[in-house]
Amino acid sequence: MADTTSDAPACDIDGTCYCPLTGVIDTLSRKYAMQLVSIIGAHDSLRFAEIEEHLPTASTSTISKRLDEFEEAGLISRTQYNEIPPRVEYSLTDDGDEVRTRLEPLLEWASAAE
């Protein structure tokens, strides 16, 4: 029997196409997402307050939401230390580091265009 599968992305009636990039684009297109990847990737690990210092215009809730989304997507790891006071640190996973590496040329291009 002949292979009838197509390499073309499947598209809905409204023209929305689904491809492997869809999830990545959805995640990285959110507010402060690319900046967070770059900031966390520039350090071994960061605490929440340190991340906030790097993004003074971002709200605490937005940063928290992005970190949760990144953890769910497997881009960052969240390490909680059982100390008093509690300490939580965020770092990029291998996948997150790969995203950061691939974003660098785009960010350099955007900086040069300013």
All heavy atoms as an XYZ file, in Angstrom:
881
protein
N       0.841     -1.177      0.000
C       0.000      0.000      0.000
C       0.885      1.239      0.000
O       1.863      1.305      0.723
C      -0.915     -0.022      1.218
C      -1.890      1.132      1.242
S      -3.021      1.065      2.632
C      -4.221     -0.065      1.999
N       0.553      2.225     -0.791
C       1.347      3.442     -0.920
C       1.174      4.322      0.314
O       0.111      4.359      0.931
C       0.926      4.211     -2.172
N       2.233      5.061      0.664
C       2.201      5.992      1.773
C       1.426      7.236      1.344
O       1.821      7.932      0.426
C       3.622      6.355      2.198
C       3.654      7.281      3.396
O       2.660      7.362      4.142
O       4.692      7.931      3.583
N       0.326      7.533      2.044
C      -0.499      8.684      1.682
C      -0.308      9.851      2.633
O      -1.011     10.842      2.538
C      -1.990      8.293      1.668
O      -2.341      7.810      2.966
C      -2.267      7.245      0.601
N       0.642      9.751      3.544
C       0.885     10.849      4.466
C       1.581     11.978      3.739
O       2.329     11.775      2.791
C       1.734     10.407      5.676
O       2.984      9.930      5.192
C       1.029      9.338      6.478
N       1.328     13.174      4.209
C       1.891     14.356      3.578
C       2.872     15.032      4.532
O       2.654     15.048      5.734
C       0.764     15.334      3.225
O       1.296     16.556      2.810
N       3.938     15.588      3.982
C       4.887     16.336      4.801
C       4.400     17.755      5.062
O       4.948     18.458      5.891
C       6.254     16.387      4.114
C       6.936     15.035      4.134
O       6.645     14.218      5.019
O       7.778     14.807      3.259
N       3.387     18.202      4.332
C       2.854     19.551      4.513
C       2.099     19.621      5.837
O       1.464     18.655      6.252
C       1.924     19.902      3.361
N       2.160     20.780      6.524
C       1.435     20.903      7.776
C      -0.062     20.844      7.535
O      -0.562     21.299      6.517
C       1.863     22.274      8.311
C       2.434     23.006      7.161
C       2.893     21.976      6.172
N      -0.788     20.255      8.480
C      -2.242     20.201      8.390
C      -2.806     21.558      8.774
O      -2.378     22.163      9.753
C      -2.771     19.125      9.333
N      -3.754     22.054      8.000
C      -4.335     23.361      8.267
C      -5.831     23.243      8.486
O      -6.508     22.436      7.846
C      -4.073     24.312      7.100
S      -2.329     24.661      6.861
N      -6.359     24.072      9.387
C      -7.788     24.148      9.622
C      -8.450     24.920      8.494
O      -7.789     25.550      7.670
C      -8.074     24.878     10.938
C      -7.956     23.977     12.145
O      -7.806     22.761     11.961
O      -8.022     24.506     13.272
N      -9.773     24.933      8.509
C     -10.549     25.679      7.523
C     -10.189     27.162      7.552
O     -10.109     27.815      6.520
C     -12.063     25.485      7.771
C     -12.429     24.025      7.524
C     -12.905     26.414      6.922
C     -13.815     23.644      7.983
N      -9.901     27.690      8.767
C      -9.583     29.117      8.876
C      -8.134     29.428      8.504
O      -7.715     30.578      8.585
C      -9.874     29.632     10.292
C      -8.943     29.055     11.337
O      -8.146     28.144     11.023
O      -9.006     29.505     12.498
N      -7.386     28.427      8.089
C      -6.011     28.655      7.652
C      -4.967     28.466      8.729
O      -3.781     28.625      8.479
N      -5.375     28.155      9.955
C      -4.423     27.930     11.028
C      -3.687     26.623     10.760
O      -4.314     25.576     10.627
C      -5.134     27.851     12.390
O      -5.877     29.042     12.588
C      -4.136     27.657     13.523
N      -2.381     26.712     10.656
C      -1.570     25.521     10.391
C      -0.905     25.050     11.678
O      -0.493     25.852     12.506
C      -0.496     25.822      9.337
S      -1.195     26.144      7.720
N      -0.809     23.742     11.803
C      -0.173     23.151     12.978
C       1.143     22.523     12.556
O       1.197     21.734     11.637
C      -1.091     22.102     13.605
C      -2.393     22.724     14.044
C      -3.514     22.684     13.233
C      -2.468     23.390     15.244
C      -4.695     23.286     13.631
C      -3.643     23.996     15.650
C      -4.747     23.941     14.840
O      -5.904     24.540     15.234
N       2.181     22.927     13.210
C       3.485     22.390     12.904
C       4.278     22.280     14.195
O       3.839     22.773     15.233
C       4.194     23.269     11.875
S       4.662     24.890     12.501
N       5.459     21.702     14.170
C       6.239     21.541     15.399
C       6.590     22.859     16.092
O       6.818     22.881     17.286
C       7.515     20.836     14.927
C       7.147     20.179     13.659
C       6.075     21.030     13.043
N       6.594     23.969     15.358
C       6.945     25.251     15.967
C       5.815     25.890     16.756
O       6.055     26.790     17.543
C       7.384     26.247     14.879
C       8.803     26.115     14.384
C       9.055     27.139     13.289
C       9.796     26.289     15.508
N       4.606     25.446     16.552
C       3.461     26.110     17.163
C       3.625     26.269     18.669
O       3.480     27.361     19.201
C       2.153     25.348     16.848
O       1.999     25.301     15.441
C       0.962     26.041     17.464
N       3.936     25.211     19.381
C       4.087     25.290     20.832
C       5.230     26.183     21.257
O       5.116     26.950     22.213
N       6.339     26.110     20.528
C       7.505     26.940     20.851
C       7.173     28.414     20.641
O       7.456     29.253     21.496
C       8.725     26.533     19.989
C       9.881     27.481     20.192
C       9.131     25.111     20.290
N       6.543     28.720     19.520
C       6.193     30.107     19.219
C       5.203     30.636     20.250
O       5.344     31.758     20.732
C       5.607     30.232     17.792
C       6.639     29.839     16.743
C       5.070     31.631     17.544
C       7.876     30.700     16.706
N       4.210     29.827     20.613
C       3.236     30.253     21.624
C       3.927     30.579     22.946
O       3.630     31.584     23.580
C       2.175     29.167     21.857
C       1.208     29.035     20.699
O       1.153     29.935     19.838
O       0.497     28.008     20.648
N       4.848     29.741     23.359
C       5.548     29.953     24.628
C       6.462     31.167     24.578
O       6.446     32.002     25.475
C       6.367     28.696     24.999
O       5.480     27.586     25.096
C       7.100     28.878     26.317
N       7.260     31.285     23.523
C       8.247     32.357     23.457
C       7.664     33.711     23.056
O       8.320     34.736     23.232
C       9.367     31.978     22.489
C      10.225     30.803     22.935
C      11.264     30.478     21.878
C      10.882     31.087     24.276
N       6.444     33.732     22.539
C       5.865     35.005     22.124
C       5.169     35.725     23.273
O       4.750     36.869     23.119
C       4.864     34.785     20.980
O       3.758     34.037     21.432
N       5.103     35.109     24.410
C       4.458     35.751     25.555
C       5.358     36.818     26.151
O       6.580     36.790     25.994
C       4.089     34.697     26.588
C       3.056     33.745     26.007
C       2.491     32.832     27.014
N       1.426     32.063     26.357
C       1.188     30.803     26.598
N       1.898     30.156     27.489
N       0.219     30.188     25.975
N       4.732     37.750     26.828
C       5.441     38.896     27.389
C       6.590     38.457     28.301
O       6.400     37.624     29.188
C       4.462     39.766     28.162
C       4.972     41.148     28.455
C       3.853     42.019     28.967
C       4.320     43.453     29.034
N       3.238     44.347     29.431
N       7.766     39.009     28.064
C       9.002     38.781     28.827
C       9.587     37.379     28.680
O      10.567     37.050     29.327
C       8.824     39.103     30.318
C       8.412     40.526     30.577
C       7.130     40.828     31.028
C       9.289     41.570     30.349
C       6.742     42.132     31.254
C       8.908     42.890     30.574
C       7.639     43.160     31.029
O       7.258     44.455     31.248
N       9.020     36.542     27.834
C       9.485     35.161     27.727
C      10.927     35.085     27.239
O      11.760     34.420     27.858
C       8.560     34.352     26.811
N      11.239     35.742     26.134
C      12.603     35.664     25.591
C      13.612     36.315     26.533
O      14.726     35.829     26.684
C      12.655     36.294     24.205
C      11.981     35.448     23.160
S      12.264     36.069     21.513
C      10.599     36.418     21.021
N      13.193     37.394     27.179
C      14.089     38.036     28.142
C      14.391     37.101     29.308
O      15.541     37.023     29.756
C      13.468     39.342     28.680
C      13.342     40.421     27.645
C      11.965     40.441     26.996
O      11.341     39.409     26.773
N      11.487     41.630     26.664
N      13.384     36.391     29.789
C      13.604     35.457     30.901
C      14.568     34.347     30.519
O      15.451     33.993     31.310
C      12.277     34.851     31.364
C      11.476     35.695     32.334
C      10.090     35.104     32.537
C      12.195     35.817     33.657
N      14.414     33.801     29.326
C      15.332     32.754     28.872
C      16.757     33.295     28.866
O      17.691     32.637     29.331
C      14.929     32.221     27.482
C      16.013     31.325     26.909
C      13.613     31.466     27.562
N      16.932     34.502     28.348
C      18.270     35.101     28.277
C      18.832     35.411     29.654
O      20.000     35.143     29.936
C      18.223     36.390     27.447
O      17.863     36.104     26.128
N      18.007     35.967     30.518
C      18.463     36.350     31.863
C      18.863     35.123     32.677
O      19.942     35.077     33.267
C      17.361     37.152     32.594
C      17.205     38.530     31.944
C      17.660     37.284     34.077
C      15.922     39.242     32.330
N      17.986     34.129     32.710
C      18.287     32.926     33.492
C      19.480     32.200     32.886
O      20.351     31.706     33.600
C      17.055     32.003     33.588
C      15.939     32.705     34.370
C      17.416     30.673     34.247
C      14.599     31.995     34.323
N      19.559     32.167     31.566
C      20.663     31.490     30.891
C      22.005     32.161     31.090
O      23.050     31.516     30.993
N      22.000     33.445     31.386
C      23.253     34.167     31.610
C      23.856     33.868     32.983
O      24.977     34.274     33.276
C      23.032     35.672     31.455
N      23.122     33.151     33.811
C      23.568     32.804     35.164
C      23.404     31.294     35.356
O      22.631     30.650     34.668
C      22.714     33.543     36.201
C      22.763     35.026     36.053
N      21.954     35.716     35.168
C      23.532     35.964     36.651
C      22.214     37.002     35.241
N      23.171     37.180     36.130
N      24.126     30.754     36.306
C      23.945     29.333     36.614
C      22.546     29.086     37.162
O      21.868     28.154     36.775
C      24.985     28.845     37.625
C      26.362     28.709     36.998
O      26.446     28.474     35.776
O      27.354     28.830     37.746
N      22.141     29.939     38.076
C      20.787     29.878     38.634
C      20.477     31.237     39.251
O      21.386     31.996     39.597
C      20.656     28.769     39.682
O      21.493     29.037     40.784
N      19.191     31.532     39.354
C      18.756     32.805     39.933
C      17.575     32.581     40.854
O      16.731     31.717     40.604
C      18.314     33.780     38.832
C      19.387     34.430     37.978
C      18.731     35.238     36.863
C      20.269     35.325     38.818
N      17.505     33.395     41.891
C      16.341     33.403     42.762
C      15.312     34.360     42.165
O      15.630     35.194     41.318
C      16.741     33.828     44.168
C      17.696     32.810     44.795
C      18.165     33.239     46.129
N      17.093     33.051     47.104
C      17.257     33.166     48.411
N      18.441     33.468     48.899
N      16.250     32.996     49.225
N      14.076     34.251     42.603
C      12.998     35.042     42.039
C      13.288     36.541     42.141
O      13.107     37.286     41.169
C      11.664     34.711     42.734
C      10.475     35.291     42.035
C       9.832     34.593     41.033
C       9.999     36.548     42.374
C       8.744     35.125     40.376
C       8.911     37.092     41.723
C       8.277     36.377     40.722
N      13.742     36.995     43.290
C      14.017     38.429     43.481
C      15.110     38.915     42.521
O      15.061     40.052     42.039
C      14.417     38.703     44.925
N      16.082     38.063     42.237
C      17.140     38.436     41.294
C      16.582     38.563     39.879
O      16.980     39.456     39.123
C      18.262     37.397     41.329
C      18.992     37.350     42.657
C      19.929     36.159     42.778
O      19.581     35.057     42.284
O      21.008     36.331     43.380
N      15.653     37.686     39.530
C      15.009     37.779     38.215
C      14.228     39.085     38.131
O      14.290     39.799     37.128
C      14.097     36.557     37.964
C      14.945     35.286     37.872
C      13.263     36.759     36.700
C      14.142     34.002     37.877
N      13.505     39.409     39.197
C      12.741     40.665     39.227
C      13.636     41.886     39.039
O      13.247     42.842     38.377
C      11.981     40.798     40.544
C      10.733     39.958     40.632
C       9.960     40.224     41.904
O      10.560     40.136     42.997
O       8.763     40.512     41.795
N      14.834     41.853     39.606
C      15.770     42.975     39.460
C      16.154     43.191     38.000
O      16.372     44.313     37.568
C      17.028     42.734     40.298
C      16.815     42.855     41.785
C      18.057     42.465     42.584
O      19.152     42.312     41.993
O      17.918     42.294     43.811
N      16.240     42.114     37.233
C      16.596     42.203     35.818
C      15.429     42.673     34.955
O      15.634     43.102     33.825
C      17.101     40.853     35.304
C      18.456     40.486     35.796
N      19.611     41.019     35.274
C      18.841     39.628     36.772
C      20.651     40.503     35.903
N      20.213     39.662     36.820
N      14.210     42.551     35.461
C      13.011     42.942     34.709
C      12.165     43.906     35.548
O      11.063     43.583     35.972
C      12.177     41.713     34.352
C      12.765     40.746     33.343
C      11.947     39.469     33.270
C      12.844     41.406     31.979
N      12.659     45.118     35.777
C      11.952     46.037     36.678
C      10.561     46.451     36.186
O       9.719     46.839     36.997
C      12.884     47.243     36.766
C      13.749     47.156     35.567
C      13.864     45.705     35.221
N      10.289     46.356     34.886
C       8.970     46.753     34.384
C       7.961     45.610     34.400
O       6.774     45.828     34.163
C       9.077     47.299     32.940
O       9.627     46.286     32.101
C       9.947     48.545     32.884
N       8.405     44.403     34.684
C       7.513     43.239     34.704
C       6.860     43.094     36.072
O       7.507     43.296     37.100
C       8.291     41.976     34.367
N       5.603     42.720     36.079
C       4.915     42.487     37.351
C       5.342     41.130     37.922
O       5.745     40.225     37.187
C       3.402     42.517     37.162
O       2.974     41.385     36.440
N       5.230     41.016     39.220
C       5.561     39.770     39.906
C       4.705     38.629     39.370
O       5.208     37.522     39.140
C       5.345     39.933     41.423
O       6.215     40.966     41.889
C       5.638     38.653     42.178
N       3.433     38.894     39.136
C       2.545     37.833     38.663
C       2.905     37.381     37.248
O       2.818     36.185     36.944
C       1.083     38.273     38.727
O       0.851     39.375     37.883
N       3.326     38.301     36.391
C       3.721     37.925     35.032
C       4.976     37.062     35.056
O       5.047     36.037     34.370
C       3.947     39.173     34.153
O       2.731     39.911     34.079
C       4.396     38.799     32.752
N       5.958     37.455     35.842
C       7.185     36.663     35.950
C       6.860     35.278     36.493
O       7.323     34.266     35.968
C       8.226     37.373     36.840
C       8.706     38.662     36.177
C       9.419     36.447     37.124
C       9.566     39.536     37.067
N       6.056     35.226     37.523
C       5.680     33.948     38.125
C       4.956     33.053     37.116
O       5.242     31.849     37.015
C       4.789     34.199     39.340
O       4.409     32.997     39.931
N       4.052     33.637     36.347
C       3.305     32.880     35.340
C       4.252     32.333     34.268
O       4.158     31.166     33.883
C       2.252     33.773     34.693
C       1.305     33.033     33.771
C       0.311     33.982     33.126
C      -0.642     34.524     34.169
N      -1.720     35.356     33.572
N       5.186     33.160     33.791
C       6.140     32.694     32.772
C       7.003     31.573     33.315
O       7.268     30.589     32.630
C       7.052     33.835     32.301
C       6.455     34.917     31.438
C       5.864     34.449     30.140
N       4.460     34.152     30.260
C       3.467     35.047     30.284
N       3.726     36.317     30.168
N       2.221     34.661     30.407
N       7.471     31.710     34.550
C       8.315     30.666     35.141
C       7.550     29.353     35.250
O       8.098     28.287     34.958
C       8.845     31.118     36.502
C       9.862     32.258     36.472
C      10.154     32.743     37.895
C      11.130     31.858     35.764
N       6.288     29.426     35.649
C       5.466     28.210     35.717
C       5.314     27.583     34.334
O       5.418     26.360     34.181
C       4.080     28.521     36.294
C       4.110     28.828     37.781
O       5.124     28.524     38.443
O       3.106     29.388     38.285
N       5.060     28.411     33.314
C       4.906     27.908     31.952
C       6.200     27.276     31.450
O       6.181     26.220     30.814
C       4.494     29.049     31.010
C       3.108     29.578     31.267
C       2.823     30.902     30.592
O       3.740     31.503     29.986
O       1.671     31.354     30.666
N       7.322     27.916     31.750
C       8.617     27.384     31.324
C       8.937     26.068     32.026
O       9.503     25.166     31.419
C       9.738     28.381     31.585
C       9.798     29.510     30.609
C      10.719     30.518     30.778
C       8.953     29.586     29.508
C      10.803     31.564     29.874
C       9.024     30.618     28.612
C       9.948     31.619     28.789
N       8.583     25.978     33.293
C       8.823     24.723     34.015
C       7.969     23.610     33.402
O       8.455     22.496     33.170
C       8.507     24.895     35.494
C       8.837     23.659     36.309
C       8.586     23.833     37.787
O       7.859     24.758     38.191
O       9.107     22.995     38.552
N       6.714     23.915     33.113
C       5.819     22.931     32.503
C       6.312     22.511     31.114
O       6.206     21.349     30.726
C       4.408     23.509     32.386
C       3.379     22.508     31.929
C       1.979     23.096     31.922
O       1.606     23.740     32.911
O       1.280     22.904     30.915
N       6.903     23.454     30.374
C       7.422     23.167     29.032
C       8.781     22.480     29.077
O       9.309     22.072     28.045
C       7.520     24.456     28.222
N       9.378     22.372     30.260
C      10.679     21.715     30.390
C      11.853     22.603     30.036
O      12.958     22.116     29.788
N      11.644     23.926     30.056
C      12.729     24.849     29.711
C      13.532     25.298     30.925
O      14.695     25.677     30.782
C      12.169     26.081     28.984
C      11.456     25.794     27.668
C      10.887     27.080     27.091
C      12.380     25.112     26.691
N      12.907     25.294     32.086
C      13.629     25.644     33.309
C      13.374     24.585     34.367
O      12.386     23.862     34.327
C      13.237     27.038     33.867
C      11.778     27.051     34.325
C      13.554     28.145     32.902
C      11.442     28.238     35.198
N      14.299     24.539     35.307
C      14.087     23.691     36.479
C      13.977     24.601     37.693
O      14.636     25.641     37.771
C      15.214     22.683     36.647
O      16.429     23.343     36.871
N      13.126     24.213     38.602
C      12.880     24.970     39.832
C      13.361     24.093     40.979
O      12.870     22.985     41.153
C      11.390     25.260     39.957
C      10.994     26.005     41.191
C       9.454     26.140     41.224
N       9.024     26.954     42.318
C       8.790     26.525     43.550
N       8.964     25.236     43.834
N       8.385     27.343     44.494
N      14.332     24.608     41.724
C      14.882     23.855     42.852
C      14.509     24.561     44.138
O      14.860     25.726     44.341
C      16.414     23.743     42.741
O      16.743     23.177     41.474
C      16.981     22.885     43.852
N      13.788     23.855     44.996
C      13.389     24.415     46.279
C      14.242     23.781     47.365
O      14.327     22.557     47.464
C      11.915     24.157     46.552
C      11.442     24.779     47.840
C       9.932     24.743     47.977
O       9.217     24.587     47.000
N       9.460     24.888     49.204
N      14.878     24.634     48.168
C      15.725     24.168     49.266
C      14.927     24.250     50.559
O      14.241     25.240     50.816
C      16.982     25.028     49.355
C      17.836     24.931     48.107
C      17.671     25.823     47.054
C      18.791     23.937     47.972
C      18.441     25.729     45.906
C      19.574     23.832     46.831
C      19.388     24.735     45.807
O      20.139     24.633     44.667
N      14.998     23.211     51.335
C      14.269     23.177     52.606
C      15.063     23.909     53.673
O      15.747     23.308     54.497
C      13.986     21.726     53.023
C      13.036     21.052     52.074
O      12.135     21.706     51.544
N      13.230     19.766     51.837
N      14.962     25.216     53.623
C      15.663     26.093     54.563
C      14.657     27.082     55.135
O      13.580     27.266     54.602
C      16.766     26.884     53.843
C      17.814     26.038     53.178
C      18.795     26.860     52.348
O      18.557     28.063     52.129
O      19.803     26.281     51.911
N      15.053     27.731     56.185
C      14.271     28.812     56.748
C      15.127     30.065     56.640
O      16.207     30.101     57.199
C      13.902     28.556     58.221
C      13.168     27.221     58.383
C      13.096     29.707     58.779
C      11.818     27.153     57.732
N      14.722     31.094     55.926
C      13.541     31.160     55.064
C      13.722     30.292     53.820
O      14.846     29.991     53.417
C      13.456     32.638     54.687
C      14.855     33.129     54.758
C      15.518     32.328     55.845
N      12.604     29.894     53.207
C      12.678     29.037     52.023
C      13.461     29.703     50.890
O      13.414     30.916     50.727
C      11.223     28.841     51.614
C      10.412     29.286     52.765
C      11.237     30.227     53.559
N      14.165     28.891     50.141
C      14.951     29.400     49.018
C      14.586     28.578     47.786
O      14.582     27.355     47.814
C      16.446     29.273     49.310
C      17.345     29.699     48.165
C      18.812     29.756     48.578
N      19.312     28.521     49.128
C      20.280     27.773     48.588
N      20.842     28.150     47.455
N      20.682     26.672     49.165
N      14.282     29.288     46.684
C      13.954     28.649     45.413
C      14.863     29.256     44.358
O      15.045     30.476     44.308
C      12.475     28.870     45.028
C      12.186     28.292     43.663
C      11.557     28.270     46.082
N      15.451     28.412     43.534
C      16.311     28.877     42.452
C      15.831     28.305     41.130
O      15.329     27.182     41.068
C      17.767     28.474     42.705
C      18.371     29.173     43.903
C      19.834     28.829     44.115
O      20.354     27.913     43.436
O      20.452     29.478     44.970
N      16.005     29.099     40.083
C      15.607     28.712     38.735
C      16.838     28.635     37.846
O      17.720     29.492     37.929
C      14.636     29.750     38.156
C      13.369     29.875     38.960
C      13.271     30.786     40.012
C      12.278     29.072     38.681
C      12.108     30.896     40.755
C      11.105     29.168     39.424
C      11.037     30.081     40.456
O       9.885     30.178     41.191
N      16.887     27.612     37.004
C      17.980     27.474     36.041
C      17.434     26.854     34.765
O      16.373     26.222     34.778
C      19.115     26.627     36.621
O      18.636     25.349     36.963
N      18.148     27.055     33.667
C      17.717     26.471     32.407
C      18.018     24.983     32.373
O      19.051     24.540     32.859
C      18.438     27.137     31.225
C      18.100     28.589     30.910
C      18.870     29.035     29.672
C      16.617     28.788     30.708
N      17.117     24.231     31.782
C      17.378     22.820     31.511
C      18.209     22.750     30.224
O      18.488     23.791     29.600
C      16.054     22.061     31.292
O      15.404     22.621     30.146
C      15.155     22.133     32.515
N      18.579     21.570     29.806
C      19.300     21.430     28.542
C      18.467     21.964     27.381
O      18.987     22.645     26.496
C      19.680     19.968     28.287
C      20.776     19.484     29.229
O      21.472     20.329     29.835
O      20.938     18.250     29.361
N      17.168     21.676     27.389
C      16.290     22.203     26.332
C      16.213     23.724     26.393
O      16.231     24.405     25.366
C      14.882     21.612     26.437
C      14.802     20.177     25.968
O      15.751     19.702     25.292
O      13.787     19.521     26.271
N      16.118     24.265     27.598
C      16.075     25.715     27.759
C      17.355     26.373     27.282
O      17.331     27.441     26.667
N      18.484     25.721     27.556
C      19.766     26.264     27.098
C      19.855     26.226     25.572
O      20.391     27.143     24.951
C      20.924     25.499     27.725
C      22.240     26.205     27.528
O      22.318     27.417     27.818
O      23.195     25.552     27.059
N      19.295     25.187     24.971
C      19.292     25.121     23.511
C      18.422     26.235     22.922
O      18.792     26.870     21.937
C      18.795     23.761     23.024
C      18.879     23.632     21.519
C      18.590     22.237     21.006
O      18.505     21.293     21.803
O      18.457     22.112     19.784
N      17.278     26.501     23.549
C      16.429     27.608     23.096
C      17.194     28.918     23.199
O      17.187     29.741     22.279
C      15.117     27.668     23.912
C      14.376     28.977     23.667
C      14.227     26.489     23.592
N      17.880     29.125     24.319
C      18.661     30.360     24.513
C      19.730     30.494     23.432
O      19.912     31.563     22.847
C      19.316     30.352     25.887
C      20.201     31.551     26.122
C      20.830     31.484     27.521
N      21.852     32.480     27.628
C      23.153     32.232     27.617
N      23.599     31.002     27.516
N      24.023     33.205     27.716
N      20.439     29.415     23.147
C      21.490     29.438     22.130
C      20.915     29.804     20.767
O      21.507     30.581     20.022
C      22.186     28.060     22.060
O      22.760     27.787     23.345
C      23.264     28.037     21.001
N      19.750     29.291     20.464
C      19.132     29.560     19.162
C      18.510     30.954     19.101
O      18.334     31.510     18.023
C      18.109     28.485     18.834
C      18.804     27.136     18.630
C      17.833     26.033     18.330
N      18.490     24.751     18.246
C      19.092     24.280     17.159
N      19.141     25.001     16.070
N      19.658     23.087     17.166
N      18.172     31.524     20.262
C      17.616     32.878     20.299
C      18.688     33.962     20.163
O      18.385     35.071     19.728
C      16.869     33.109     21.617
C      15.459     32.604     21.726
C      14.922     32.847     23.130
C      14.561     33.254     20.700
N      19.915     33.658     20.562
C      20.973     34.668     20.567
C      21.114     35.411     19.243
O      21.159     36.647     19.237
C      22.303     34.054     21.001
C      22.374     33.793     22.488
C      23.655     33.108     22.910
O      24.520     32.820     22.056
O      23.788     32.851     24.115
N      21.167     34.723     18.087
C      21.287     35.477     16.826
C      20.089     36.400     16.577
O      20.253     37.512     16.074
C      21.365     34.386     15.747
C      21.804     33.164     16.466
C      21.268     33.288     17.866
N      18.905     35.972     16.950
C      17.715     36.803     16.778
C      17.804     38.051     17.656
O      17.519     39.162     17.205
C      16.460     36.000     17.122
C      15.140     36.749     17.064
C      14.855     37.218     15.638
C      14.013     35.860     17.569
N      18.226     37.879     18.899
C      18.351     39.011     19.809
C      19.457     39.969     19.357
O      19.310     41.193     19.466
C      18.604     38.521     21.235
C      17.455     37.708     21.847
C      17.865     37.119     23.191
C      16.204     38.549     21.991
N      20.553     39.424     18.835
C      21.622     40.275     18.303
C      21.120     41.077     17.110
O      21.400     42.264     16.987
C      22.829     39.429     17.904
C      23.595     38.869     19.092
C      24.665     37.865     18.686
O      24.966     37.745     17.480
O      25.196     37.200     19.600
N      20.356     40.426     16.225
C      19.803     41.105     15.069
C      18.848     42.225     15.516
O      18.890     43.322     14.978
C      19.070     40.093     14.181
C      18.311     40.727     13.073
C      18.801     41.219     11.904
C      16.899     40.959     13.044
N      17.782     41.732     11.144
C      16.604     41.585     11.812
C      15.857     40.683     13.934
C      15.313     41.942     11.460
C      14.576     41.046     13.568
C      14.324     41.666     12.350
N      18.005     41.936     16.501
C      17.046     42.930     16.989
C      17.765     44.116     17.620
O      17.361     45.265     17.432
C      16.084     42.297     17.990
N      18.852     43.854     18.337
C      19.619     44.944     18.960
C      20.278     45.822     17.908
O      20.336     47.038     18.044
C      20.679     44.384     19.901
O      20.076     43.736     20.987
N      20.784     45.206     16.854
C      21.453     45.957     15.787
C      20.448     46.797     14.985
O      20.807     47.844     14.451
C      22.181     45.006     14.849
N      19.189     46.375     14.960
C      18.169     47.071     14.191
C      17.659     48.313     14.908
O      16.983     49.128     14.310
C      17.017     46.121     13.863
N      17.946     48.444     16.188
C      17.440     49.590     16.965
C      18.126     50.869     16.585
O      19.148     51.048     16.176
C      17.617     49.336     18.460
C      16.680     48.291     18.975
C      16.836     48.046     20.470
O      17.790     48.540     21.087
O      15.977     47.370     21.009
